[in-house]
Amino acid sequence: MSISSHPLDSFLPGVLTIPTMSPLKIVEVRRRATPVGAAENAGDITTKDVSTFLFPHAYLYFGNTNNCCVLGYHSYDFGPSLTSSGLPQRRYVLNYSSWITPGLFGAAFLDVTGTNHEMAEIFNDPFVASDGIHNITPWWLSPNGNCQDGMEVGDVIEGLKDAVFPITMNGFTYHPQNVALLQWFEFQSPSTAINGAYSYPDITTLTALSAPQKAGCAP
């Protein structure tokens, strides 16, 4: 088995900058220089898709390898602005995730955990609250210490003892992640979900709400 790590900005076109070129030329280079850009250029992904880039044993990092490892993330890439023509921005909704070999990152991150985590979040927050309005929630602090104000349903539970929900298919046991339900983000008490649940599919993973938080979970 071989494991590789790559800087985060090598993957998504939107973070690659070449200041000596014109904006349109930069976009053209971005489209060729990264896996996402190449897929857009080739027509392999479109603005009508939810696209998954699944890599075996490949992990991303921020800045340098001391900040490894990113096992998955979701976002969107966008084409050149067409607002001057009255057309909406072209957005390519996507996620990067790695197939995680059991044992590398403990019992909470195995095989499809990253893929499942990111796909669940895409359907709740496809544009990562980029307009500052949609999918914004009250600030919350999850049991794993994550503090956010968005519908990141996987981040609430990732890394917890009962984070994954094993499912056996065709002789192989997969480990998708449990996710937080809308009622948890709405601070509903009691929850209006079936059986008063705050998480799914294992309703015992989250049994209580976050305490109310100030912005940034400040004291």
VEXKOLSE-24642 format. One record per residue (C-alpha): residue number from 1; x, y, z. Coordinates in pm, 1 decimal, always signed. Example, Ala and Ser with C-alpha at 12.3 -4.5 7.8 and 13.67 -1.06 7.14 Angstrom:
BEGIN
{1,{+1230.0,-450.0,+780.0}},
{2,{+1367.0,-106.0,+714.0}},
This chain:
BEGIN
{1,{+0.0,+0.0,+0.0}},
{2,{+127.9,+343.6,-88.1}},
{3,{+8.3,+661.6,+86.9}},
{4,{+46.4,+1008.2,-60.9}},
{5,{-28.0,+1359.7,+62.7}},
{6,{-78.8,+1672.9,-142.3}},
{7,{-125.1,+2044.3,-66.8}},
{8,{-488.7,+2152.0,-61.5}},
{9,{-432.6,+2418.5,-327.8}},
{10,{-319.3,+2157.3,-579.5}},
{11,{-669.5,+2020.0,-603.1}},
{12,{-921.1,+2302.6,-651.9}},
{13,{-884.6,+2558.2,-934.2}},
{14,{-1031.8,+2844.4,-733.0}},
{15,{-726.7,+2871.4,-505.7}},
{16,{-459.7,+2871.4,-776.6}},
{17,{-337.5,+3222.6,-863.1}},
{18,{-92.4,+3338.5,-1128.1}},
{19,{-81.1,+3718.2,-1087.4}},
{20,{+126.3,+3792.7,-1400.2}},
{21,{-153.6,+3671.6,-1630.0}},
{22,{-485.1,+3826.3,-1724.7}},
{23,{-790.8,+3702.3,-1529.0}},
{24,{-923.0,+3499.4,-1824.0}},
{25,{-581.2,+3342.0,-1880.5}},
{26,{-558.8,+3253.5,-1512.0}},
{27,{-894.2,+3077.0,-1538.5}},
{28,{-772.1,+2887.9,-1844.5}},
{29,{-458.0,+2771.8,-1661.7}},
{30,{-661.5,+2674.9,-1355.2}},
{31,{-884.4,+2462.2,-1572.7}},
{32,{-584.4,+2259.8,-1690.1}},
{33,{-364.1,+2254.5,-1378.3}},
{34,{-582.4,+2069.3,-1126.5}},
{35,{-793.0,+1751.4,-1123.0}},
{36,{-1113.1,+1954.4,-1085.6}},
{37,{-1021.9,+2194.8,-1362.9}},
{38,{-928.7,+1913.6,-1597.3}},
{39,{-1260.1,+1739.0,-1531.4}},
{40,{-1452.7,+2060.6,-1598.5}},
{41,{-1259.8,+2121.4,-1919.4}},
{42,{-1323.0,+1768.2,-2042.8}},
{43,{-1692.0,+1784.5,-1960.3}},
{44,{-1657.9,+1497.9,-1712.7}},
{45,{-1838.3,+1708.4,-1451.0}},
{46,{-2105.4,+1970.4,-1510.9}},
{47,{-2308.1,+2223.2,-1314.2}},
{48,{-2590.1,+1966.7,-1303.9}},
{49,{-2380.2,+1713.0,-1113.4}},
{50,{-2276.5,+1639.4,-759.9}},
{51,{-1924.2,+1515.7,-831.2}},
{52,{-1703.9,+1299.3,-610.9}},
{53,{-1325.9,+1282.1,-649.9}},
{54,{-1237.7,+962.2,-464.2}},
{55,{-868.8,+890.9,-410.6}},
{56,{-713.3,+576.0,-261.1}},
{57,{-474.5,+653.7,+25.2}},
{58,{-431.8,+1019.6,-81.2}},
{59,{-466.7,+1292.7,+180.1}},
{60,{-450.1,+1670.6,+166.9}},
{61,{-281.2,+1917.3,+399.6}},
{62,{-274.2,+2290.4,+470.2}},
{63,{+54.5,+2468.2,+399.2}},
{64,{+290.7,+2186.2,+492.0}},
{65,{+272.6,+1819.7,+583.1}},
{66,{+268.5,+1899.7,+954.9}},
{67,{-93.7,+2003.2,+892.5}},
{68,{-198.6,+1664.4,+754.4}},
{69,{-438.3,+1508.3,+703.1}},
{70,{-757.7,+1626.3,+534.2}},
{71,{-958.4,+1311.0,+465.5}},
{72,{-1229.7,+1492.0,+273.4}},
{73,{-1398.3,+1823.0,+210.6}},
{74,{-1687.1,+1957.2,+6.5}},
{75,{-1718.9,+2283.9,-176.7}},
{76,{-1793.2,+2415.3,-523.0}},
{77,{-1583.3,+2550.8,-803.7}},
{78,{-1711.4,+2829.5,-1023.6}},
{79,{-1650.0,+2944.3,-1376.9}},
{80,{-1571.8,+3299.2,-1493.8}},
{81,{-1831.6,+3551.8,-1382.5}},
{82,{-2114.4,+3590.1,-1632.7}},
{83,{-2314.4,+3841.5,-1429.5}},
{84,{-2250.1,+4116.0,-1684.1}},
{85,{-2447.4,+3906.1,-1933.2}},
{86,{-2729.9,+3851.2,-1686.6}},
{87,{-2643.4,+3483.1,-1647.4}},
{88,{-2599.5,+3309.3,-1310.8}},
{89,{-2258.5,+3199.3,-1190.7}},
{90,{-2168.5,+2848.6,-1303.8}},
{91,{-2109.5,+2633.7,-996.7}},
{92,{-1963.9,+2283.1,-988.9}},
{93,{-2069.4,+2116.9,-662.5}},
{94,{-1813.8,+1858.5,-557.6}},
{95,{-1634.4,+1676.1,-284.5}},
{96,{-1287.3,+1531.1,-245.5}},
{97,{-1253.9,+1226.3,-25.5}},
{98,{-1008.3,+946.2,+33.2}},
{99,{-1072.9,+575.1,+67.6}},
{100,{-939.8,+523.1,+419.9}},
{101,{-754.1,+202.6,+496.5}},
{102,{-860.1,+63.0,+836.7}},
{103,{-604.3,+131.1,+1107.8}},
{104,{-455.9,+451.6,+967.4}},
{105,{-676.9,+696.6,+1156.5}},
{106,{-849.1,+489.3,+1421.8}},
{107,{-1194.3,+334.9,+1446.5}},
{108,{-1381.0,+657.3,+1363.1}},
{109,{-1236.0,+691.2,+1011.1}},
{110,{-1246.5,+386.8,+782.3}},
{111,{-1311.4,+311.3,+413.3}},
{112,{-1612.9,+528.7,+311.0}},
{113,{-1635.4,+745.1,+624.3}},
{114,{-1492.8,+1050.1,+446.9}},
{115,{-1707.8,+1008.6,+136.5}},
{116,{-2025.9,+959.5,+335.3}},
{117,{-1944.9,+1257.1,+560.1}},
{118,{-1893.6,+1492.7,+265.9}},
{119,{-2193.0,+1372.5,+64.0}},
{120,{-2423.4,+1420.3,+362.6}},
{121,{-2294.1,+1775.0,+404.9}},
{122,{-2333.1,+1856.6,+35.9}},
{123,{-2704.6,+1783.7,+49.8}},
{124,{-2742.6,+2011.1,+353.0}},
{125,{-2501.4,+2288.5,+255.0}},
{126,{-2399.0,+2261.8,-113.6}},
{127,{-2254.3,+2613.2,-137.8}},
{128,{-2093.2,+2612.1,+210.1}},
{129,{-2298.7,+2911.4,+327.5}},
{130,{-2102.2,+3128.4,+84.8}},
{131,{-2368.4,+3400.8,+71.1}},
{132,{-2375.0,+3435.7,+449.3}},
{133,{-2749.4,+3366.1,+452.2}},
{134,{-2842.7,+3016.5,+341.4}},
{135,{-2765.5,+2722.1,+570.3}},
{136,{-2642.5,+2950.3,+848.0}},
{137,{-2737.9,+2823.3,+1194.1}},
{138,{-2704.3,+2951.3,+1549.8}},
{139,{-2350.3,+2895.1,+1675.9}},
{140,{-2303.6,+2546.5,+1814.5}},
{141,{-2035.9,+2353.0,+2001.3}},
{142,{-2038.3,+1978.9,+1935.9}},
{143,{-1917.8,+1701.8,+2171.0}},
{144,{-1597.0,+1667.1,+1966.8}},
{145,{-1511.9,+2035.9,+2021.1}},
{146,{-1606.2,+2165.0,+1675.3}},
{147,{-1753.9,+2514.7,+1684.9}},
{148,{-1944.0,+2639.9,+1380.6}},
{149,{-2253.7,+2821.4,+1261.7}},
{150,{-2347.6,+2615.6,+956.2}},
{151,{-2525.8,+2296.7,+853.3}},
{152,{-2214.6,+2081.2,+860.4}},
{153,{-2392.6,+1764.5,+967.0}},
{154,{-2082.7,+1545.2,+963.9}},
{155,{-1853.8,+1780.2,+1155.4}},
{156,{-2078.7,+1759.3,+1461.9}},
{157,{-2006.7,+1387.8,+1502.8}},
{158,{-1671.6,+1314.9,+1333.9}},
{159,{-1418.4,+1142.3,+1554.5}},
{160,{-1661.4,+1049.5,+1830.9}},
{161,{-1654.1,+701.2,+1979.7}},
{162,{-1976.7,+603.7,+1800.9}},
{163,{-1917.8,+816.4,+1492.1}},
{164,{-1961.7,+538.8,+1236.1}},
{165,{-2247.4,+299.7,+1159.5}},
{166,{-2113.8,-30.6,+1018.2}},
{167,{-2308.7,-175.6,+726.2}},
{168,{-2217.3,-510.4,+565.3}},
{169,{-2280.9,-553.8,+193.0}},
{170,{-2153.6,-830.7,-33.0}},
{171,{-1923.1,-964.0,+233.9}},
{172,{-1755.5,-629.6,+315.0}},
{173,{-1831.3,-408.7,+614.0}},
{174,{-1842.1,-38.1,+529.4}},
{175,{-1830.0,+242.3,+784.1}},
{176,{-2048.3,+539.2,+685.1}},
{177,{-2064.5,+814.4,+943.3}},
{178,{-2362.2,+907.3,+1157.7}},
{179,{-2479.1,+1263.6,+1100.3}},
{180,{-2659.4,+1531.3,+1298.6}},
{181,{-3023.9,+1605.6,+1216.1}},
{182,{-3185.7,+1942.5,+1149.3}},
{183,{-3349.7,+1938.4,+1491.6}},
{184,{-3005.6,+1952.2,+1657.0}},
{185,{-2911.1,+2266.2,+1463.9}},
{186,{-3247.6,+2424.0,+1541.7}},
{187,{-3194.0,+2362.1,+1915.6}},
{188,{-3528.8,+2182.3,+1934.3}},
{189,{-3613.7,+2043.4,+2274.4}},
{190,{-3759.1,+1792.2,+2253.3}},
{191,{-3665.6,+1694.6,+1898.9}},
{192,{-3955.0,+1651.2,+1656.3}},
{193,{-3766.1,+1374.2,+1473.1}},
{194,{-3875.6,+1012.2,+1506.3}},
{195,{-3797.7,+884.0,+1857.8}},
{196,{-3682.1,+1234.5,+1952.8}},
{197,{-3356.2,+1176.9,+1766.3}},
{198,{-3075.6,+1427.7,+1706.7}},
{199,{-2860.1,+1193.3,+1496.1}},
{200,{-2903.8,+933.9,+1222.8}},
{201,{-2888.7,+642.0,+1170.4}},
{202,{-2765.6,+577.3,+1525.0}},
{203,{-2994.6,+787.5,+1739.7}},
{204,{-2774.5,+729.8,+2045.3}},
{205,{-2473.4,+914.3,+1900.8}},
{206,{-2616.1,+1258.6,+1982.8}},
{207,{-2845.5,+1262.8,+2281.8}},
{208,{-2824.4,+1627.3,+2386.9}},
{209,{-2815.1,+1973.3,+2232.9}},
{210,{-2523.3,+2211.6,+2232.4}},
{211,{-2540.5,+2477.7,+2499.6}},
{212,{-2626.3,+2818.4,+2343.7}},
{213,{-2308.9,+2981.2,+2211.6}},
{214,{-2182.3,+3329.5,+2142.7}},
{215,{-2022.2,+3398.2,+1802.9}},
{216,{-1712.2,+3185.2,+1764.5}},
{217,{-1809.8,+3001.1,+2083.8}},
{218,{-1651.1,+3283.2,+2281.2}},
{219,{-1662.7,+3252.3,+2661.5}},
